C-alpha cells in the first residue's frame, strides 16, 4: 500500500515529502514531484499521488514518472538508432531534428511537453518557413513521440492530441498545385540548356519530361541499362537506381519507393540518347558532368543553370576579365517551374491523352491502389501507345510558332555592386 515519508526542508524552508508505491516488479518506487513538476509539501498529497500510481500498476496502465524525465535530446538518440528508412529519408529526419526540433525542445523532459506549447512553436515556425517544411518537421516530431508512447515513456502524444480536433480558424484545404509545362515550353527550356551547357543539359530536360524520371534517377542510369535498338517492343531505358549525396559522398541507392522500372522511349528520345552516349564514349553513365564524370546536382546547379534556363539570363560583355556570355530568353508561362515539375508535366500529358490509368501510374513508378490496381495490368500495347503518343507531342512541339511570348526580352543585366567600407558610404545609406 502506498505511503509517504519526509524528505527534509527545501531552500524555501518548507518541509517536502515523497510518495512510495509498489512497482510492477514488486520493488518500491518513489516520486517526489507531481505532473506539473511541483514538490509535495504535504504528506497527504504525496500519498495520494503514489496511490494513483499503484492503481495504474494494477490496471496495467503504469507510466514510470522517472521515464518522463528523459529529455527530448536523449530520446532522439535512442529513436534515430531504431528507425529503418531510406538514406535520404533518414538524412532529412536528422536535418529537421538538428535544425528545428532540438534547438527548441532538446533540453525539455518528455513529460513536460504540452499540446499548447507545441502548437505555439509550430505557429512561430509558419511565420518564417514554408507550409510543407513545417508539416515535415511536425510529422517527424509526432512520429518520435508516438514511439515514446509505445515505449511507455509518455501517456499520450502531445502533438497527436492537438490534431484530435479542429481548433482555431477554419482554413479550407487547397491542393498544392505544381507548375507544369507544355511540350513546347519543355522544348524551349531544353534549348536554353543546350546553349548554356551543351547536349547533356538538353537531353536531361527532355528525358525527364518524356520519361517522368526524377533527376537523381536519370543521373544513376548506366550505359548498359539503355536498349536503343527497337526489335518490335520499343527502345527501353531501365531505371533501377538513383545517384544521390548520402553521408558525405555521392552513391547509388534504390529508386524512390523502390520504383525501379523499364520505360519504352519515344523514337526521338532514343535517338537523342544514342547521340549523347556517342559524345561521351568513355563514360559509365548516360548523363554526365561536362567532362564526362558522374553527374552531380546541387544548389549551384539550381541557381546557376536551372533558374536561367527557365527565367532567362541577361547578356553580358567582358567584366573584369570574365568572359562575355550570351543572353538567354525566359520561357514565359512556367515561372517558378522546378525540375520535378517536368515529371508532373508528363503525367498531365498522359492524362490529356486518356491513356489507361494503370499504364500511366506504372510509367510514373506508382502502385495503383484498391481493386483497380489488383485487377488491372499493363500490356505491351499500352506501353507502345504511350510512346507513340509522346512522339506525336514531340513532333507537334517542333512546329514553328509565331507567338510574341516566345520572343520575350532578355532580363535586365544588373552589375554586381562593389563593396564599400563604412567610411565611404553615402550619408543617407550610413544613416539608415
N, C-alpha and C positions, 0 to 999 in steps of 0.2 A: 504494500500500500504506500502511496506517495506521502512524503512528509517534507518539512522544511528545516533548515538549520542556519544559524548565524554565520556570516562571513567576516564581519568586522565593519568598522566605520570607514566611509569613503573620505575623500578630501573635503567634502562639504560638512563632515562631522555627523552625518546621518548613518544609522545602522542599516546594513544591507543583508539580504537573505538570498539563499538559493534553494531551489526545489530539487528533491531526489526522487527518482522514479525507476521502475524496472524496465530494462531494455529487452528487446525480443530475445536476446541470447541469455537472459536471466541475470545479467550483471546490473549493477546500479549505475544509472546515468545521472548527470546533474545539469541544471540550467540556471543561469543567473540573470538572464535578461528576457524580456518579453518580445513579441513580434515586432515592436517598434524600436527595439534596441535599448529600452529603458530598464534600469536595475529594479529589482524588487525591494521596496522599502518596508514591507510588512511580511510577517511570516505567513499570513493567510493568503496573500497574493501569490507568493512563491509556491505554496502547497497546492492552490487551485490550478495554477498553470501546469505543475508537474502531474496532477491528477488527470488533466486533459490529455497529456502526452501518453499516460498509461492507457487511457481509453482508446487512443489511436492505435496503440500497440495491439490491444485486444481485437480491434476492428481491422487489423492488418492495413491500416492507412497511415502508419507512423512515418514521419519525416524527421530525422535527427536534426535538431536546431544547429548543431555544430557543423553539419554538412552545408547548411545555408550560409555559413560564414566564409566559404570558399569564394575568392574574388573571381570576377569575370576573366581576368587575365590568366589565373591559374586554371580555370575550367577550359579556356581556349586552348591551352597546350594539350590537355587530355583529348579535347574534341577533335582538333586537327589531326592528331595521331590515329584517330579511329575512322575517319571518313575515307570512302573509297569512290573517288570520282576521277574524271579525266584530268590530265595535266593542266589543260587550260582552265578548267573549272576550279581546280584547286588553287591555281595561281590567282584567279580573280577573287576567290574567297579570302585568301591571305591578304590581298591588297585592300579589300573592303574592311577587313578586321583591323589591319595595321593603321590605315589612314583615317578611319571614321569611328569604329566601334571602341577600340582600346583607348584612344585619347579621351573619350567621354566617360567610358564605363569600366576601364581596366582595373581601377583600384576599388570599385564598388563590390560589396559582397552580393552573391546571388540572391540571398534572402532580402536584401534591401532594394531590389529593383521593383519599380511600381509602374502600372499601366499609364498613369498620368505623366510621370516623369519621362517615360519613353516617348509618349505622344508629343510632349513639348519639344523634346530633342528632334524628333522627326520633322516637326513643323519648322524648326530653325533650319534644318538641312534643306528643306524645299524652297527656302528663300534664295539660296545661292547655287543649288545643284539641280540637274535635270530630274524630271519625274522618274524616268527609267532607272537612273543611277540610284536614287533614293529608294525606289522599290527594291532594287537589288540588295542594297545594304540591309534594309529591314527584313528581307527574306532570309538572308544569312543569319541575322541575329535571332529571328524567330526559330529557325532550324536548330541553332545552337541551344536555345532554351527549351525547345521540345525534347531534345536529347537529355537535357538536365532534369526535366520532369521524369523521363523514362528511367533515369538513374536514381530517382527519388532524392534528388538534391533540392527540388522545388515542388510545391504542391500544385501550382498552376503556372502556365506560361504568361507572363505579363504582356508580351507582345500579342499573343493569340487572344488574350482576354479583351484587349482593346478592340480587336476585329470582330468580336462576337456579336456586336450590334451596331447599327449605323448611328453615328454620333457627329454632331456639328452640321455645317451647311451641306445641303444636298448638291452634289456635283454629278451631273449626268455622265455616263460612260461614253467616251468618244474614242473611236478606233484611231490608233496612231497610224495615219496614212503614210505610206512610204512614197517617196518621189520616184516615178518610173519614167522611162524614156521610150520613144517610138523607135522603130528600126532606123529611120532616117537620122534621128538625134544620136543614136549609138554610133552610126557611121561617122558623123561629124566629130564626135568625141574621139573615135579611133583615129581619124585623120589628123586631129590635133596631136595625138600621141605619136603618130608616125613622124610628123615634122619636128617634134621635140626630142624624142628618144629613139626613134627608129622602128624597125619592123617588129621587134618583140612587144613594144607597148601597143602597137596597132593590133597585133594578134591577140594579146591577152584581153583587151577590151571586147573584141568580137567573140572570143571563145567564152568569156564569162556570160555574155548576153545570150549566146546561141546554144550554150550547154546548161546554163544555170548553176555551174560550179562556182564555189567561193574562190577568192583569190588565193588563199592558202592551199586549197585543193589543187588548183591549177599549178601552183608552184611546186607541188610534190609529184607531178606526172613525169615518169621516166620515158625515155625514147621507146623502150620495148613494150610500153603499155599503150601504144597507139598503133592501130591497124588501119593503114591508109588505103590499102587495096580492097576494093569492093568486089566480093565474089558472089554478089546476089543478096547478101544480108547486110549491106551497108558498111561503110568505113566506121570504125569504132575507136573510142577513147575510153580506157579503163581507169577509173579513179578509185584507188584503193587506200590512199594515204594522203595526208596533208603535211606541208612543211611549215613549222611554227617555231617560235622562240620559246624554249622551255628550259627553266633552271639555268639561265645564262648562256645557252647555246642553241643554235638552230638545229632542229632534228625533225624526224618524220614520225608522226603519230597517226592513229586511225582517223578516218573522216569523222566529222561531227555526227553524233548519234549513230556511229558505226554504219554510215550510209554509203559504203563502197558500192560501186555500180559501173556497168558498162553503158555507154551512150552512143547511139548512132549519130554520126556527124552529117550535117548537110554538105553536099559536094564542095561548095565554095570553101568551107572551113577546113575540110580535109586537104584541099589543095594548098591553102594558106599555111597549115601546119607543116606540110611537106616542104614548102619553101623555107619556112622558119628553121626547120631542123637541118636543111642543107646549108643554111648560112652559119650554123654552129655545129659542124660535123664532129667535133671532138667533145661536145658537151654530153653529160649523162642525162640531163633534163631537157624537156621540150621548151619550157620557158626559162630564160636565163637572165642573169645580170648582164650589163652592157659588154663585159669582157668574156662572157660565157660561163661564169661561175654560178653558184646557187643564187636563185632569185630571193632577195630579201625585201620585205615590205614593212616600213616603219613610219614614224611620224614625219621624217624628212620627205619621204615619197608622197605622202598625202598633201603636204604643204607645197613642195617644190614641183611636183609633177601632176598629181591628180587634180588639184584645185585649178591650176591654169588650163588643163585640158577641158574642164567644164566651164569655168568662169572667164577664161581668156587671160592674155598677158600683153602688156604694152610693149611695143618695140623699143629697143634701147641701143644707143650707139656705144662707142668705146667710152668706158667710165673708169678712170684711174687704172688703166691698164687692163681692165676686164674686157673680154671680147664682146663685140656687138651681138645682139640676138634679135631674131625676127619676132614680130608680133603674132599673137595667137588670138583669133576671133572667138568670143564666147559663144557657147551653144545656148540659145535662148529657150526658155520654157522648162529647163531642168535645173534651175538654180537650187543649190543645196543637195544635188544628187550625190550619193555615196557609191563606192564600188559595189556594195551589197545591193544597191538599187538596180544594178544590171541583172542580177539574179531574179529580183522581183519582176523586172520587165518581161523576162521570158515567160513567167507564169501568166502575166496579163495577156501576152500574145497568144499563148496556147488556149487560154480561156475564151478569147475572142474567136479562135478557130474552131471552138466547140469539139475539141478532142476528148476522148473518153477520160473521165476523171482518174481512173486507176492508172492509166498510162502517163498522165500529166504528173501525178503525185510521185510515181516511180521515177520519172526523169528528174524531179526535184530532190529525190532522196528521202521522201516522206513515206510513212506507212499509212495506208488508208484505213481509218478506224471502222469499227462496227461490222454489221452483217455485209455491207457493201465490200469492205476490204476482204472479208472471208471468201466471198463467192465470186469476186471479180479478179480477172487475171490479165496480165499484159501479154499481147501476142506480137510476133514479128511484124504483122501487117499494121498494127497500131504504131509501132516504133518507126517504120518506114514512112507512114503517113505523116508523122510529126516532122521527120527530117525533110520530107518533100515540101511540107508547109513552110518550114523555116527557110528553105532555099527560095521559095517564092517571095517571102518577105525581104530577103536579101536582094533579090533582083529588083523588086519594087523600090527599095531604098536607094538604088543606084540611078534611078531616073532623074534627069536634071529637073531642078525645082526653081522656078522664078518666084522667090519669096524674099521680101526685104529682111525678114528675120534671119535669113542665112547670111546676110551681109552686115551683121551687127558691127558697129565700130569697135576698134581696139580699146581696151581700158586705158585710162589716162596714166601716163608714167609719172610716178611720184618719186623724185630722187631722195635717197637716204639723207637725213639731216645730220650735219656734223655736230658732235657733242661739244658743248662749250663748258668751260669751267664756270662756277657760280659768279665769279667776279666779272665775267664778260657777258652775263645775261642782261638783256634789256631790263630797264627799271620796272616795267609793267609786269613782266614774267617773274622777276625776282619778288615783287610784292605779293603775287599770288602764292 
